[in-house]
Amino acid sequence: MSNTEKSASSQSVGQKVADKVAATVGSWKFIIIQSSFILLWLSLNVFLPKQYQWDPYTFTLLNLGLSFQAAYTAPIIMMSQNRQSEIDRKHAKEDYQVNKLAEKEIELIQAQVNDIQARFSQDGETKEMLKAIHAELKSLKKDLKM
């Protein structure tokens, strides 16, 4: 089971709801549906006869509904973002530990290459091969630092 699957199965109901709300509200589908609903609301309240208009006072009911939606949606999205930030911090810490381990292994290999270089004669072919190995190890070390 992957870390993502483990973390998904260990989520509380509130965390699952927060993630679902954040994913839904942050989608084009939601924006299009909500925009269509608002346009329909506005059109009906402007063009229907006065006795059928349910929100005739400068769309107070629509404003109340949208304010209510925003008041509850924003904190739920923040909960999801905070949890995702914590997951990202854990992944960054794991990546850092892997990079430190790789750096130690590269240093060990570098030391072994230095030892081999000291033991063998410095004929042209061996010298060039060892220089290439040194260059590759330096390159790997530089890549880890980025």
Buried (B, 14 or more C-beta within 10 A) or exposed (E): EEEEEEBEEEBEEEBEBBBEBBEEBEEEEEEEEEEEEBEEBEEEBEEEEEEEEEBBEEBEEBEEBBEEEEEEBEEBBEBBEEBEEEEEEEEEEEEEEEBEEBBEEBEEBBEEBEEEBEEEEEEEEEEEBBEEBBEEBEEBBEEBEE
